[in-house]
Amino acid sequence: MALSTPFGYFRPLCAITYWIDWHIWGATPAGFRFTGLVLAALVAALVVVVTRRYTGDAALAGLAGLLFSLHPYHVGAIAWVAARSDLLSALLMLVAAWSFDRWSDRPRALPFAAILLYEAALLAKESSVVLVAFLFVVALFDRKRRFRGMIWVRAFLPLTVVSLLHFTVLRAAVLGGTELRQLNSIGAWRGNLFSYGASSVVPLPSEMFQERSWLWGGVAMIVALTLLAAARLRKGKLPGVIWPTAVAFTVLLGPSLIAFVQRYYYLPSAAAALALAALLRAAGIRVGGWIAGTLAVVWIGTAVALWSAWFDAGTASRQLIARLVEISKTGDVETIVIAGSPHRVHGVPVTGAFERIVPFLGGRQVSIRTAAEFDYPTPGDDALAKPLEQALAAGSEPIDLELVVERGRYSRYVWPRIDEGDTRILEDGVSLRRDGRDRLRVRITPRAGLRAYVWSGGDITPIHRLPL
């Protein structure tokens, strides 16, 4: 069992759960998704438990848990088996927070359970490091939970030391360094914070939201201000949980602010759900009920759209991987090249570590190369500039394939990056040339053991056997 993922993450605890699932379910996707559903249900229950402990309000905790469970952005975390780290880390962080709070009632010695759970959360996903800051925010806003005297030494300091040792010693020893490449794009955090905040109220599909982020963000702000005004007029003051949850929401996002990704929103949405629940209840039946009904329509519509997107991506992924497994079993195949390979379909990831997946599913170990990856709106779309037989330059050696770069919602050229007029040499005798803004030419040099394919009509079609 690998300690690191193909993308350079150190998440051994998450890998253990996959190992267990594999031994229980084999390669059956339904078994892995069942585990994800169980984890999601446990997280939702813990959101209610922890919220009730912090607020002392069972009705508010129940409403917050309901909103958390129904948020459509959680579709990705549940539907995508590879997103289990979000579910597992959220579960462990909530249990750690609950354990720490129970210990703080009568602090003795060290909060060993909370410390162990915190390290377990880090072993599930690196972003769990924000738990220390979250506990500090809780103590800052709640007088009964403020750190006093030896609590700083017995609790806050040990938790901080655990995080430092995890990143500088344990993680560094396994990965060979302490670099966090994910933080290279931290400069976009303001816009992403705005998008995450707006999505707490108006959670449209990411591509649709980002096309007009300021418009939908403005709609979300109008809804939030309406609820704030209604709550103030009805109660004479705002619910006390609003400001702590706003700060906790920002803290829980933490490292996730590097990008606007739906599954990164998973645990932070618990804080957003609490704030929204408090405002809806404080606004009263007339205003709060009307807004809740309107939001329900938006949330349900988005959930249906996202489940449809995952279905489309799953269709493409199953076909692509099944064909790669089948092709790999051909005795003379050493390298498979796929031109116009799907990177995402309907906004959902399809590409992956194919060289590891294929042997895992019974195929033979072969080299798999993707020459030009695209995002497609549906599984049946492709990047061919013209019908396949015409797209191939007849009689040419090597093979020249002309692709078109479509630009639109869920449609774009993704990888590798190449400027207009430039040529890029890839591995295994493959080169790319960007002819203007919208044309891409893939050149593949045939050789023994190499099989070339192109994504066409929802499948990979051989191009090495077509007459030239």
PALO-179745 format. One record per residue: residue in one letter; x, y, z of N, C-alpha, C, O, CB in turn. Coordinates in steps of 0.2 Angstrom, whole numbers, plus 5000, padded with zeros to 4 digits. Glycine has a CB too. Layout:
BEGIN
AXYZXYZXYZXYZXYZ...
//
This chain:
BEGIN
M500449945000500050005000500450065000500950075004499550005006A500350114995500750174995500650225000500050235002500650204988L501150255003501150305008500950375005500650415008501750315012S501150384998500950444995500550434989500550374986501650484993T500150484987499650474981500050494975500650514975499050524982P499750474969500150494963500250564962500650584958499750464957F499850604966499950684965500350714970500350774971499250714965G500750674974501150694979500950714986501150764989501550754976Y500350684987500050704994500250644999500350584997499250704993F500250665005500450615010499750605014499650645019500950635015R499350555013498750535016498650465017498250435014498150565011P499050435021499050365022498450335025498250285024499650345026L498150375030497550355033496950345028496550295028497350395039C496950385023496450385018496550325014496150285012496450445014A497250315012497450255008497250185012497050135008498150255007I497250185018497050125022496350105021496150055020497250135030T495950165021495250145020495050125013494650075012494850215021Y495450145008495450115001495650045001495349994998495850154996W496150025005496449955005495849915009495749855006497049955010I495549935014495049895017494449885012494249835012494749935023D494249935009493749935004493849884999493449844997493549995001W494449884996494749834991494649764993494449724989495449854989H494849754999494749685002494049665004493949605004495249675008I493649715004492949695006492549694999492149644998492649745010W492649744995492149744989492549724982492249714977491949814988G493149724983493549714976493549774972493549834975493249654972A493449774966493449824961492749854960492649894955493849814955T492249834964491549864963491549934966491649944972491149814967P491349984961491350054963490750064968490850104973491150094957A490250024968489650034973489950024980489650054984489149984971G490349974981490649964988490950024991490850044996491049904988F491450054986491750114988491350174990491450214994492350134983R490850184985490350234986489850224992489750274996489850244980F489750164994489350155000489750175006489450205011489250075001T490450165006490850185012490850265012490750295018491550165011G490850295006490750365006490150395009490150445013490850394999L489550355007488950375010488950375018488650415021488350335007V489250315020489250305027489650365031489450395036489550235029L490250385028490650435031490250505030490250535035491250445027A489850515025489550575024488950585029488850635032489250585017A488650525031488050525036488350535043488050575047487750455036L488950505044489250515051489450585052489350615057489850475052V489750625046489950695047489350735048489350775052490250715040A488750725044488150765045487950755053487650805056487650735041A487950695055487750685062488150725067487950755072487750605064L488850715066489250755070489250835070489350865075490050735068V489050855064488850925063488350945068488350995071488650945056V487850905069487250925073487550915081487350955085486650875072V487950865082488150855089488650905091488550935097488550785089V489150925087489550975089489251045089489351085094490150985084T488851065084488451125084488051135091488051185094488051135078R487651075093487251085099487751095105487551125109486851015100R488251065105488751075111488951145111489051175117489351025110Y489151175105489451245105488851295107488951345110489751255099T488251285104487751335105487251315110486951365113487351335098G487151255112486651235117485951235115485451235119486751275123D485851245108485251245105485051185100485351185095485151315101A484651145103484551085099484251095092484351065087484151035103A483751135092483351155086483751185081483751165075482751205088L484151235083484651265078485151215076485351215070485051325082A485451175080485851125078485551075073485951055068486151085084G484951055074484651015069484551045062484651015057483950995072L484351115062484251145056484851155052484951145046483851215057A485451175056486051175053486351115050486551115044486551205058G486151055053486350995051485950975044486250945040486250935056L485350995044484950985038485251025032485250995027484251005040L485351085033485651125028486251105026486451095020485651205030F486751085030487351055029487250995024487650985019487751035035S486850945026486750885023486450895016486650855011486250835026L486050945015485750955008486151005003485951014998485050985009H486651025006487051075001487251034995487650984996487651105005P487151064989487251024983488051014981488250974978486951054977Y488451064984489151054983489450994986490050974984489551114985H489050954990489350894993489250834989489550784990488950885000V488950844983488850794978489550764976489650704976488450814972G490050814975490650794972491050754978491350704976491050854970A491050774984491350734989491150664990491450624992491350774996I490450654989490150594990490250544983490350494984489450594992A490150584978490150544971490850524969490950464966489850584966W491350564971492050544968492350504974492550534979492350614967V492550444972492850404977493550434979493750424985493050334974A493850464974494550494976494450554981494950584983494850524969A493850584982493750634987493650614994493450654998493250684984R493750554995493650525002494050565007493850565013493850455002S494650595005495050625010494650685013494750705019495650655007D494250715010493750775012493350745017493250775023493450805007L492950685016492550665021492850635027492650655033492150605017L493450605026493750575032494050625036494050625043494250525030S494350675033494650725037494150765041494250785047495150775033A493550785038493050815041492750775047492650805053492450825036L492650715046492450665052492950675058492750685063492350595049L493550665056494050665062494150735065494250735071494750645059M494150785061494150855064493550865069493650895074494150905059L492950845067492350855071492450815077492250845083491750835067V492650755077492750715083493250745087493250745094492950645081A493850765084494350795088494150865092494250875098494950815084A493750905088493450965091492950945097492950975102493051005086W492550895096492050875101492450845107492350865113491650815099S492950805106493450775112493750835115493850835122493950725109F494050885112494350935115493950975119494150995125494750985110D493350985117492851025121492650995127492551025132492251045117R492550925127492350885133492950895138492850895144492250815131W493550885135494150885140494250955143494450965149494850875136S494051015139494151075142493651095148493751145152494051125137D493151055149492651055154493051045161492951085166492051015154R493450995161493850985167494550965165494750905165493550925171P494951015163495651005160496050975165496250995170495951065157R496350915163496850875167497350845162497150825157496450825172A497950845164498450825160498450855153498350915152498450745160L498450805148498450835141497850805138497550755140499050815137P497550835133496950815129497250755124497250765118496550865125F497350695127497750645122497250625117497450615111497950585126A496650615118496150595113496150645107496150635101495450585115A496050715109496050765104496650765100496650775094495850835107I497250755103497950765100497950705095498150715089498450755105L497750645097497850585092497350595086497550575081497650525096L496750615088496250625082496450685077496350675071495550645085Y496850735080497050785076497650755071497650775065497350845080E498050715074498550685069498250645064498450635059499150655074A497750605066497350565062497050605056497050585050496850525065A496750665058496550705053497050725048496950735042496150765056L497650745050498150765046498350705041498550725036498750785050L498350645044498550595040498050575035498150535030498650525044A497450605035496850595030496950655025496850635019496250595034K497050715027497150765023497550825026497450845032496450795020E498050855022498450905025498050965028498251005032498950925020S497550985024497151045026496851045033496651095036496651065021S496850985036496650975043497051025048496851025054496650905045V497551045046498051085050497651145053497851175058498651115046V497051165050496651225052496351215059496051255061496251245047L496251155061495951135067496151175073495751205077495951065069V496851185074497051225079496851295079496651325084497851225079A496851325073496551395072495851395074495551445077496651425065F495451345072494751345073494551345081494151375083494451285070L494951305084494851295091495051365095494751385100495251245095F495551395092495651465095495151515093494951555098496351495091V494751505088494251555086493651545091493351585093493951545079V493551475092492951455097493151485104492651515107492851385097A493751485106493951505113493951585113493751615118494651485114L494051615107494051685107493351715107493251775111494351715100F492851685104492151715104491751685110491251725112491851695098D491951635113491551605119491951615125492451575126491351535117R491651655130491951665136492051605140492551595143491551715140K491551555140491651495144492151445141492451405145490951455143R492451465135492951415132493551445131494051425127492651395125R493651505134494351545133494851505136494851475141494251615135F495451505133496051475135496351515141496451575141496651465130R496351485147496651515153497251475156497151415156496051525158G497651505159498251475162498551415159498851425153497951445169M498551355162498951305159498551265153498851225150498951245165I497951295151497651265145498151285139498151245134496951295144W498451335139498851355133499451305133499651285127499151425134V499751285139500251235139500051165138500351135134500651245145R499451145141499251085140498851065134498851005132498751065146A498651115130498151095124498451135118498651095113497451115126F498451195118498651235112499351225110499451205104498551315113L499751225114500451205113500651135110500951135105500951225119P500351085113500451015110500151005103500450975099500150965115L499551035102499251035096499651065090499751045085498551065096T499951125092500351165088501051125086501251115080500551225090V501351095091501951045090501750985086502150975082502151025097V501150955087501050905083500950925075501250885071500350875085S500650975074500651005067501351015064501450995058500251065066L501751045068502451065065502850995064503150995059502851105071L502750945069503150885068502850845062503250815058503150845074H502250855061501950815055502150835049502350795044501150825055F502250905048502450935041503150935040503450925035502151005040T503550945046504250955045504650895046505250885044504551005050V504350845049504750775050504350715047504650695042504750765058L503750705049503450645046503350645039503550605035502850625050R502950705037502750715030503450725025503450695020502350775029A503850755028504450775024504950705023505250705018504950825028A504850665028505250605027504950555022505350525018505250565034V504350555021504050515016504050545009504250505005503250505018L503950605009503950645002504550675000504650694994503350695002G505050675005505750695003505750775003506250805000505950674996G505350805007505350885007504750905010504250875011505450915000T504750975012504251005015503851045011503351085013504451045021E503951055004503651095000502951084999502751024998504051094993L502451134999501751124998501651164991501451224991501351155004R501651124986501551154979500851184978500751234974501651104974Q500351164982499751184982499651264984499251294982499251144986L500151284988500151354990500451404985500451464986500451354997N500651374979500951424974500451474972500651524969501251384969S499751464972499251504969498851544974498251554973498851464964I499151554980498751584986498551654984498151674988499251584992G498851684979498651754977497951764975497651814975499051774972A497551704974496851714972496451704977495851694976496751654966W496651704984496251684989495651734990495151714992496651684996R495751794988495151844990494551824985493951824988495351914988G494651814979494151804974493851734976493151724976494351804967N494251684978493951624980493551624987493051594987494551574981L493751664991493351674998492651704996492151684999493751725002F492651754991492051784989491551724986490951724987492151844984S491851684982491551634978491251584983490651564983491951604973Y491651564988491451514993490851544997490351504999492051494997G490951604999490451635003489751645000489251625002490651705006A489851664993489151674989488851604988488251594988489351704983S489251554987489051484986488651454992488351404992489551434984S488751484998488451465004487651475003487251445007488651495010V487451524999486851544998486551524991486051494991486751624999V486951544986486751524979487251474976487751504972486751594975P487251414978487751364975487651334968487351284967487751304980L487751384963487651354956488251314954488751314958487551414952P488151274949488751234947489351284945489251344943488651204940S489951264947490551304947490651344940490751404940491151264948E490551304935490651344928490151394927490351454925490651294922M489551384929489051434928489151494933489051554931488351404929F489351474939489451524944490051574942490051634942489651494951Q490651544939491151584938491151624932491451674931491751534937E490651604927490551644921490251714923490451764920489951614917R489851724929489651784931489651784939489151794942488851794929S490251774941490351774948490051834952489751824958491051754950W490151894950489951954953489251954953488951984958490352014950L488851934948488151934947487851894953487451914957487951914940W488051824953487851784958488051794965487651784969488051714956G488651824965488851844972488451904974488251914980489551874972G488251954970487752004972487151974974486852004979487752054966V486851924970486251894972486251864979485851874983485951844967A486851834981486951804987486951854993486651844998487551764987M487251914991487351964996486652004997486552015003487852024993I486252004992485552034993485151984998484852015002485252044986V485251924997484851875001485051875008484651885013484951804998A485751885009486051885016485851945019485651945025486851875015L485852005016485652075019484952075020484752105025485852125014T484552045016483852035018483651995024483252015028483452005012L484051945025483951905031484251945037483951935042484351835030L484751975036485052015042484552065044484452075050485752045040A484352105039483852155041483252135044482952155049483652195034A482952075041482352045044482452025051482052035056482051985040A483051995052483251965059483252025064483052025070483851925059R483652075062483652135066483052175068482952185073484152185063L482552175063481952205064481552165068481152195073481552225057R481552105068481152055072481352045079480952045083481051995068K482052035079482252025086482652085089482752085095482851965085G482752135086483052195088483852185089484252235090482852205095K484052125087484852115086484952055082484452015081485152105094L485552045080485751985076485851925080486051935086486352005071P485751865077485951805081486651805083487151825079485751745077G486851785089487551795092488051745088488651755089487451775099V487751695085488251655081488551675075488951645072487951585080I488251735072488351755065489151765065489451745060487951815064W489351815069490051835068490551775070491051775066490251895073P490451735075490951685076490951635070491451605068490751645082T490351615067490351575062490651595055490951565051489651545060A490551665055490951695049491651685049491951675044490751775048V491951705055492651695056492851615055493351605052492951725063A492451575058492651505058492551475051492951435049492151465063F492151505047492051485040492751505036492951455032491451515037T492951565037493551585034494151535036494551515032493751655035V494251525043494751485045494751415043495251385041494751485053L494151385042494051315040494251305033494451255030493351285041L494151365029494351365022495051355021495351315017494051425018G495451405025496151405025496451395019496451425014496351355030P496851335019497251315013496851305006497051315001497651255014S496151295007495751285002495651344998495351334992495051255004L495851405000495751464996496151464990496051514986495851525001I496651424989497051424983496651414977496851434972497551364984A496051384978495651374972494851364974494751354979495851304968F494451374969493751374970493551304967493351294962493351424966V493551254972493351184970492751164975492851174981493951134971Q492251134972491651124976491851074983491551094988491151084972R492251024982492350984987492751014993492750984999492650914985Y493151064991493551094997493051135001493251155007493951154994Y492451144999491951185003491651135009491251155013491451204999Y491751075009491351025012491351035020490751055022491750955012L491851035024491851055031491651125032491251135037492451035034P491951175029491851245030491051255029490851305032492151285025S490751215025490051235024489651215031489051235031489751185019A489951185035489551175042489451235045488951255048489951125046A489951285045489951345048489451385044489051425047490651385049A489451385038489051425034488251405035487851445035489151415026A488151335036487551315037487251335044486651355044487551235037L487651345049487451365055487251435055486751455057488051355060A487651485051487451555050486851555047486351595049488051585047L486751525041486151525037485551505041484951535041486151485031A485651445045485051425049484851475054484251485055485251355053A485351505058485151555063484851615059484351645063485851585066L485051635054484651695050483951675048483551715049485151715044L483851615045483251595043482751595049482151615048483251535039R482951565054482551565060482351635063481851645065482851515065A482851675063482751745066482351785062482051825064483451775067A482351775055481951815051481251805051480851845049482151805044G481051745054480351725055480051685049480351675044479951795056I479451665050479051625045478951655039479151635033478451595048R478751725039478551755033479251765028479251745022478251825034V479751805031480351815027480751755026480951735021480651875030G480951725032481351665032481051605028481451575024481451645039G480451595029480051545025480051555017480251505013479351535027W479951615015479951635008480651625005480751595000479751705007I481151645009481851645006482051565006482351545001482351685010A481851535011482051465012481751425006482051375003481851435018G481151435004480851404999481151414992481251374988480051424998T481351484991481651504985482351464984482551444979481751574985L482751464990483351434990483351364989483751334986483751444997A482751334991482651254990482651244983482951194981482051234994V482351284979482251274972482951274968483151234964481751324969V483351324970484051334968484451274970484851244965484351404970W484451254976484851204978484651134975485151094973484751194986I484051124974483851064971484051054964484251004961483051054972G483951114960484151124953484851104952485051074948483951184950T485251134957486051124956486251054958486651024955486351174961A485851024963486050954965485850914959486250864957485650934971V485350924955485150884950485650884944485950844941484450894947A485850954943486350964938487050934939487350904935486451044937L487250934946487850904948487850834947488350794945488050924955W487350794949487250724949487350704941487650654940486650704952S486950744937487050734930487750734927487950694923486550784926A488050784930488750794928489250734930489650714926489050864930W489150714936489550654938489350594934489750544933489450644946F488650584932488450524928488850534921489050484919487750524927D488850594918489150594912489950584912490150544908489050664909A490250604917490950594918491050524920491550494917491250634924G490650494924490750414925490650374919490950324918490250394930T490150394914490050364908490750364904490950314901489550394904A491050424903491650424899492250394903492650354899491850504899S492250394909492850364913492750284912493250254911492850384920R492150254913492150184913492350164906492650114905491350164914Q492050194901492250174894493050174893493350134890491850214889L493250234895494050244893494450194897494850164894494250314896I494350184903494750134907494650064905495050024904494550144915A493950044903493849984901494249964894494549914893493149964900R494250014890494650004884495350004885495749964881494450064879L495650044889496350044891496549974894497049944892496550094896V496149944898496249874901496249824895496749784895495749854906E495749834891495749784885496349784881496649734879495049794881I496549854879497049864874497749834877498149804874497149934872S497849844884498449834887498549754887499149734887498449854894K498049714886498149644886498349614880498549554879497449614888T498349664875498649644868499449634869499749674871498549694862G499649574867500349554869500849604866501349614870500449494866D500849634861501349674858501349744860501749784858501449664851V500849764864500749834866501249854871501249824876500049854868E501649904870502049934875501850004877501950024883502849934873T501650044873501450114874500750124871500650104865501950164871I500350164874499650184872499650254872499850284877499050154876V499550284866499450364865498750384864498450354859499950384860I498450424868497750444867497850524865497950564869497350434873A497550544859497550614857496850634858496350604858497650614849G496750694861496150724862495850694868495150694869495650724857S496250664873495950634879495550674883495650734884496550604883P494950654886494550694890494850704897495050664901493850664892H494950774899495250794905494650794910494650774916495650854905R494150834908493450834912492950824907492950844901493450904916V492350794909491750794906491250824910491050804915491550724904H490850874907490350914911490650944917490250944922489750864912G491250964917491550994923491850944928492050974933491051034926V491750884927491950834932492650794929492650774924491450784933P493150784934493750754932493650684929493250644931494250744937V494050664923494050604920494750574920494850514921493750604913T495250624919495950594918496150574925495850594930496350654916G496650534925496950504931497650474930497950474925496450454934A497850434935498450394934498350334931498350274934498850384942F498250334924498050274921498550214921498350164921497950294913E499150234921499650184922499650134928499850084928500350204921R499350164933499250134940498550094940498450044943499350174946I498050134937497350104937497350044933496949994935496850154934V497650044927497549984922497749914925497349874925497949994916P498349914928498549844931498149834937497949774939499249854933F497949884941497449874947496849834945496549804949497349944950L496549854939495949824936496049764932495549744928495549874933G496649734932496749674928497049674922497149624918496049634927G497249734920497649744914498349734915498649714920497549814911R498749744909499449734909499849804910499549854908499749694903Q500349804913500749864914501049884908501449854905501349854920V500749944905501049974899501150054900500850074905500549964893S501450084896501550154896500950184893500750164887502250174893I500650234896500050264894500150344893500350374898499350254898R500050374887500250444886499650474884499250454879500850454882T499450534886498950574884499250634880499550674883498450604889A499050634873499350694869498750744868498350724864499650664862A498750794872498250844871497550824875497250784873498050864864E497450854881496850844885496350904884496550954884497050824892F495750884884495250934883494650924888494550864891494950924876D494350974890493650974893493150964888493151004883493551034898Y492650924889492050914885491450924888491350904894492150844881P490950954885490250954888489950894890489550884895489851004884T489950844885489650774886490150724884490650734881489050774881P489950664886490450604884490550594876491050574874490250544887G490050614873490050604865490450654862490550654855489350604863D490650714865490950764861491750744860491950704864490950834865D492050774855492750764854493050824851492650874850492850704850A493650824850494050884848494250884840494650924838494650904852L493950834837494150824830493950884826493350904826493850754827A494350914822494150964817493750944812493350984809494850994814K493750884810493350854805493250784806493550754810493650874797P492850744802492750674803493450644803493950664799492350644797L493550584807494150554808494550544802495150564801494050494812E494250514797494650494791494850554787495450554784494150454786Q494550614788494750674784495250714789495750744786494150724783A495150704795495650734800496350714799496850744801495350734807L496450644798497050614797497350634790496950634785497050544798A497950664790498250674783498450614780498850574781498950724784A498050604774498050534771498750524768499050574765497550534765G499050464769499650444766500250474770500850464768499750474759S500150514775500750544779501050494784500750444786500550604783E501650504785502050464790502550504793503050524789502350394786P502550524799502050504804501350524803501150554798502350524811I500950504808500250524808500150594810500450614816499850474813D499750634807499550704808498850704810498450684805499850754803L498650724815497950734817497750804819498150834823497750684823E497250834816497050904817496450904822495950874821496850934810L496550944827496050954832495851024833496251064831496350924839V495251034835495051104836494951124843494651084847494451114832V495151184845495051204852494451244853494351304852495651244854E493951204855493251234857493351274863493651254868492651184857R492951334864492951374870492251384872491851414868493351444869G492051364878491451374880491351344887491851324890490951354875R490751344889490551314896490751234895490451204891489851324898Y491151214900491351144900491751124894491851064893490751094901S492051174890492351154884492951194883492951254883491951164878R493551164883494251204882494751154882494751094883494351254888Y495351184879495951144879496351154886496351204888496451164873V496551094888496851094895497551084895497951124898496551044899W497851034892498551014893498850984887498450944884498650974900P499450984886499951024890499951104887499751114881500651004889R500151144891500151214889500651224883501151204883500351264895I500351264878500751274872500551344869499951354868500751214867D500951384867500751454865500651444857500851394854501351504866E500351494854500151494847500751494843501251534845499751554845G500851454838501351444834501951404836502451394833501651514832D501951384842502451344845502351264844501751244843502451354853T502951234845502851154844503151134851503651154853503251134838R502851074853503151044859503250974858502750934856502651064865I503750954860503950884859503750844866504050864871504750874857L503350794865503150754871503550684871504050674867502450734871E503450644875503750574875503550534870502950544867503650544882D503850474868503650424864503550444857503050424854503050384867G503850494854503850514847503150554846502850544840503850454843V502950594851502350634850502550704850502850724855501750614855S502250744846502350814846501650854845501250824842502850834841L501650914848501050954847501251024844501851044845500650964854R500851044839500951114837500251154837499751134835501151114829R500351214840499751254840499751304834500151354834499751304847D499251284830499151324823498651384825498051364824499051284817G498851444827498351494828498051484835498251444839497851494823R497551514836497151514843496751454844496651424849496751574843D496451424838495951374839496151304836495751264836495351394836R496751294833496951234830497551204833498051234835497151244822L497551134834498051104837498251044832497751004830497851074844R498851034831499050974827499450924831499950944834499450994820V499250864831499550814835499950764830499650744825499050764839R500550754831500950714826501250654831501550664836501550754823I501150594828501350534831501750494827501550474821500750494834T502350474829502750434825502650364826502850344832503550454826P502450324822502350254823502950214824503450224822501950214817R502950164829503450114830503250054833502650054834503950154835A503650004833503449944836503249944843503549974847503949884835G502649914845502449914852501949974853501749984859502949914856L501950024849501550084850500850084847500850064841501950154848R500350094851499650104848499350174849499350194855499250044851A499150204844498850274844498150274844497850234840499150314839Y497850314848497050314848496850394849497250434850496750274854V496250404847495950474848495250464851494950414849495950504841W495150514855494450514859493950534853494050594851494450554865S493450494852492950514847492350474848492350414849493250494840G491750514849491150484850491050444856490650404856490950444844G491350464861491350434868491750374869491650334873490650414869D492250364865492650304865493350324862493450374859492350244861I493850284863494550294860494550244854494450184854495150274865T494650284848494650244842495350244839495750284840494250284837P495550184837496250174834496350214828495950214824496350094833I496950244828497150284822497750254819497950264813497250354824H498050204822498650174819498450124814498950104810499050134825R497850094814497650044809497250074803497150044798497249994813L497150144804496750174798497150174792497750184793496450244800P496950174786497350174780497550244779497150294780496950154774L498250254778498550324777498650334770498950384768499150324781
//
